[in-house]
Amino acid sequence: MIVTLTPNPSLDRTIEVDELRRGEVHRARSSRVDPGGKGVNVSRVLAAHGVPTVAVVPAGGAEGAQLGDLLTPAGVPVVAVPLASPTRSNVTIVEPDGATTKINEPGPHLSAEETAAMADRVAAFAASADWVVLSGSLPLGVPDTFYADLVARVHDLGRRVAVDASGPALAAAVAAGPDLIKPNTEELAELTGGALTTWGDVAKHAQSLRDSGVATVLVSLGEDGALLVDADGVRRATAPAVDVRSTVGAGDSTLAGFLAAGAAGDQALRTAVAFGTAAVTLPGSAMPGPEDILPDLVTVEDDPDLSHQLKGGVA
């Protein structure tokens, strides 16, 4: 079983428009509401592929209740931590070329008691988990050391923990030595203080994180695929170009694919990139199912040319 924690989940409304023009009235081509948040997305993908998962989410108000209602038909068991304040709602505007504009609410302010209850719920389920995934931004009131403290707590239970975050929360978590992190290029550059223009730059800075105590670093690189740095060295995976419909949740799908395939080796890397690639072809915050995954189209190089220039793009 894989337990996910999303400290700041959301209701995600995605609106597709022909072109976003500042200050003008638009007519939407389509609109949908999905349960949102990085850990929530990981659980949605895992459930769609038959991998047992539990999503721990702080939830408050009508929005929190709706979040649970949306996850139930997706087959995701929800462990809700009651909040006094409502769960946030986010808006994503997507244009035909895949350009994505997001407006994220800050979310509720958690009390010390609510923060402690959230950590306790994760620990209670971690005891029987294969992996615990700590994912996304921290809400107001939650200290930057929250993930780091949970990494230590999960390790005390003899379980593995993955972290997908950014900023001070990720830096503190890295210092605690998680088993896996999944940064994108922006997060990796911020974390290590280095410029990333080639695969070699990514590999070098990912290795520096391994040297600091992180067992495995999976870097999602958008249209460049992904780079895996672990005890067996450096591997690169790429997929053919696809028509991008929405980039929301692509990195979460990448992480879910990696975990679903065992979180080690070439096959896990291939699956991760196949999941992430499938996610960008879907509307809004829709997550890929088995029918969307094409792992045979993904190429894995065990001895990659690290001089390759990064294309950039979504991750």
N, C-alpha and C positions, 0 to 999 in steps of 0.2 A: 504493500500500500504506500502511496505517496501523499503526504499531508502538505497542503499549501496554506500559507498565511498571507493574506492581503490586508495590511493594516489600514489602508485608505481606499476601500472599494468604491464603486460608483455605479450609477445607471448611465449608460452611454447611449446617447441619441446621435445617430449618424444620418446626415442629410447630404444627398448627392445633388449637385447643381451643375449647370452647363459651364458656368464661369463665375468665380467669386470676384465681385466688384465692390470695393469699399464704398460704403455710404449709399448703396442702391438697394432697391427691393428685388428679391429673387423669387423665382418659382422653383420649388424643389422637384427634382425628377423622381426621387424616392426618399423614404424616411423609415428608420427602424430603431428599436430600442433593444439593447443587449445588456446583460450583466457585465460589468467592467471591472478592471483592476488586473494587474499583472499575474498575481497568483490565481485569481479567479479564472483567467484565461488559460493558464496552465492546466488547471483542473478540468476545464471544459474540454480541452483537447484530449487529455488523458482518458476521460470518461467516454468520449466519442470513439476511442480506439480500444475500449474494453480494459483499460488499466485501472485497478481500484484506486480511488482517491477520495480524500475528504478536504473540503475547503473551510478553513477557519476565517470568519469575517466579522468584524465589528459592525453592527447594524442598528440603525435607529430610525424612528419615524416611519411614515408610509413608504418612503423610498427604500428603507432597509427591508421592509416586508416585501416590496415588489422585487427586490434583488433576489431574495430567497425563492419567490414564486417563479422567477425566470430560470433559476438554476435547477429547480426540481425536474422539469421535463427534459433537461439536458443530462439527467442521470448523475448529477453531482450532489452527494450528501453535504449538507451545510451545517456547520457548527457555528451558530450565531452568538456573538458576545454583545449583550444588550448595551445600547448607548442612550444617553439622555438627549443627544442632539441627532438630527437626521443625517442619513447617509448622503453624500454629495451626488450631484448630477453633472455630467460633462457633455459637451457638444462637439461633434466632429463634422467638419464640412469637407467633402471630397469632390474634386473636379475630375473630368473624364481622363486626364493624363495621369491620374493617381496622386496629384498634389493634395496634401492633407493639411487642413488647418484645424487645430484643436484648441478648445477653450475649456480648461479644467478648473472647476471650483476648488477652493482650498480644502474643503471638507470640515468635519467636526473637530472640536477641541476635546481631546480625551483627558479625563481626570487620571490621577495616579491610580485610583482603584480600578478604573476601566482598563488602563494599560496593564496592570498586574493580572487582571482577569484574562486578558488576551494572551499573555505569555503562559499562564497556567493552563489554558485550554490547549495550546500547542503542545506543551510538555505532556499533557495527559494522553494525547493521541500519538505523540512521537515514540512512546515506549513500544508500540507495535508497528512502527513504520519502517519501510526500507529507506526512504528519503524524506526529509523535511525541506520544503522550499520556502524561503523567506523572500518576498518579492514586492517591489514597488516602493513608492514614497511613504514616508512616515507622516501621520497626521499631526496637527498642532498638539502640543502637550506631551508628545512622546520623545524621549531623549535620543540623541544621535547614537548612543551606545546600545540602543534596544536590540538591534540585530546581533551585535557582538555578544551581548549577554545571553541571547538565545542560542547562538552557536555553541558557546561553552556549555549551556544547559543540555542541549541535545547531545553533544559529545559525551557528557557525563552519563547519558543513558545508553551510550554505545551505538548511536545512530549517526547516519551521514546527513550532512546539511549542505544545501545549495543556496546561494545568495544572488539575487538579481536586483540590484539597486543602483544608486548613484550618490555622488556628493559625499558629505561627511559620514552618512550612515554606512555607505559602502566601504569607505576608508577604515572606519572603526571595525567593521565586520572582517575585513581582510586581515587586520592585525590579530584577530581571534583564530585565524587558520581554518576557514571553511574547507570542505572537501571539493567544492566546485563553485566557481563564479562564472557568470555569463555577461560580461560587459559588451557594449557596442564600441565603435571607435571613439566616439566622443567621451564616453565614460572611461575607457581605458586611458585616453590621453590625459583626462583630468586627474585620474587616479595616480598615474606614474609621472606626470609632468613632462611628457615627451611628445614630439611631433610625429604623426603617423602618415607617411606618404607611400610606403611600400609594405609588401607582406613581411619583409625582413624587420621593419620597424615594429610591426604588430607582434611578431614572434619574440623579438628582443624584450619588449616591455611586458609581454605575457610571461616570459621566462623569469623576469625580475620578480613578478608576483609569486611564482612558484618558489623561487629562492627565499621569499619571505614567509612561506608556510602554507600557501594555497596549493592543494594537491593537483587540481585540474583547472585549466583556464580555457573556456570556450568563448571565442570572440565572434560575435555575429557582425557581418560586414555588408549586409544588404545585398545589392546586385553582385558583390564580390564573393558571396558565399559565406564561408566561415573558416576560422583557423582554430585548430585544437592543439594545445600544448599541455603535455602531461609527462609522466615518467618514461613513456616510450618515445618521446621526441615531439616533432612538429609535423602535423598533417594539415593539408589544405583541401577543402571541398568546394566545388562550384557546380552550378546548375545552368542550363540554357536560359536565355532571356525569356521573360514572360510578360504579358500585358498586365500592368499593375493597376488594380482597382482600388485597393485600400491598403495602407501599410500598418494599420492598427493591429496590434497583437502578433506581428510577424516574429519579433524576437521571443515572445512568450511561446509561440508555436515551436520555434527552434529549440528552446529549452525543453519543452514537453517531449519533442521527438527524441532528443538525446537521452532523456531519462527513460522513456518508454522502451528504447532499444538497448538498455543496460548501462548507459552512461560511461562506456569505455570502448575504445577501439574504432576501427574504420567504419564498421557498420553503424555504430551509434552516430558518428559524424555524418555519414551519408543520410541517415534517417532524419537527423536534425535539419539539414539543409533542405531535404525534400519537404519537411513539414513547414519550414519557414517560407519556402518558395510557394507552396500551395496557398498559404495564408494571404499573400498579397494579391492573389487572383480573385478573392472573395469580397463581397460588399461589406462595408461597415466593420463591425466588430465580430463578424462571423468567423468561426474557427473551423479548420479543415477536418473532414471526416476521412475514413478509409478510402473512399472513392476518389478523393482529391490528391492522394499521395502517389508520386511517381519516383521512387528511389532509384530505379534503374537509369534514370537520366542524369543522376548526380555523379560527378567524377571526383574521386579521392586520390590525392597524390601523397605518398608517404615521404617523398624526397622532393618537395616543391621548389620551384624557382622563386626564391624569396626577394629577387630584385624586381618582381612584377609590381607595377604602379597600381595603387588602389584607384578604382573608378569613382568611389564615393557612393552617394545614394542612400537609400533607407537601410536601417539595420534594426 
